[in-house]
Amino acid sequence: MNKHDTNATTLDLREAVHQLAEIAFHQHLISGYGDGEYEDEYQIVHEGKPRHIPLIEAHAFLINLLKQTP
């Protein structure tokens, strides 16, 4: 995998995380979200605490959070 492929994959993952975060936000599961300080991070505010999480972990966290919602 070359650098361009890695950047494209990161952008795709960031977009997927952003879409999941929007859904979680509108369901009142998180109170904020956005790009993290670093390229491979995303910020999620959950239970009043801002967390800077690697993209892959943010994706898993949001998937699990949304699965727990009835």
C-alpha positions, -999 to 999 in steps of 0.1 A, spaced: 0 0 0 15 34 -10 11 67 8 -17 78 -15 -37 46 -7 -31 52 31 -43 88 28 -74 77 9 -81 50 35 -77 75 63 -101 99 46 -127 72 40 -124 61 76 -127 97 88 -158 102 67 -174 70 81 -166 81 117 -180 115 110 -213 100 97 -216 77 127 -208 106 151 -236 127 135 -261 98 140 -249 93 176 -251 131 182 -287 134 169 -297 104 191 -282 122 221 -256 95 227 -227 119 225 -227 157 231 -200 167 205 -176 155 179 -151 167 154 -116 163 140 -89 157 165 -56 175 168 -38 149 147 -47 135 113 -54 100 126 -76 111 156 -112 121 161 -127 139 191 -158 126 207 -175 141 237 -192 113 257 -206 117 292 -192 153 293 -156 142 286 -139 151 254 -118 122 241 -92 122 214 -94 87 199 -75 71 170 -99 69 140 -102 31 141 -110 31 178 -135 59 173 -152 39 146 -155 9 168 -167 30 198 -194 46 178 -206 13 162 -208 -3 197 -226 28 212 -252 28 184 -257 -10 187 -266 -5 224 -294 19 216 -329 3 213 
